[in-house]
Structures are given as C-alpha cells and as structure tokens.
C-alpha cells in the first residue's frame, strides 16, 4: 500500500513541485490485482484493485490522462468505486465508467467493458 501512496504522491508532484510524499502507515495492502477490460466502443482500460488489511477497497485507473484512486462505496449490486466526479461500477466481469457531471440520461464514458480472460 505504501507503494500505492508513493505512486500517487509522485503523480501529484508533477503539479506541485513542493509536494511531500503521502504515506498512511495505518493502511496496509493485503492483496491487489490488475484487470484489463475491453469496452463496447473499442477502448480498453486497465484497473488495479487494492484490498487493505483493514477491509478497505480501492480501484486505480486513468481517466482523461489523470491517475485516480477510486474508493469503494456502498452499492445495491456489484462493486461501486468513486473518485472526483467519476464512478467505476462493476458487476462480475463487467464494468462501466460514468461522470456525475453528465446529463442523467447520458451514456457512460466507458460502457459494457468486459474483463479479458
């Protein structure tokens, strides 16, 4: 988990030269997995899922050139992760990325993404 936060801090440093490394020793990585998805529109996305020893879950993915850490939140079905205006929602081997700034009837930014086997 320490590597995760150092990676995020390094990404932030490009925007703020004086940024200090971010470490949270209380949050320790228990497991991680990278899954590559192919989406309906021909795009693909790679997501790194991180589970911590204190039972938190994160999803790391790049959206519009920004590396974001999505936090798992309660959902009625599947796994829902949020970061900034974005939601990455998975159910089984499928996922969708949507924006909270889009019109309520707008299609997801990435739709019908299926995990590669």
Secondary structure, DSSP 8 states (H G I E B T S, - for coil): -HHHHHHHHHHHHTT-TT------TT--EEEEEEEEEE-TTS-EEEEEEEEETTS-EEEEEEETTEEEEEEEE--SSSEEEEETTEEEEEETTEEEEEETTS-TTS--SEEEEEE--
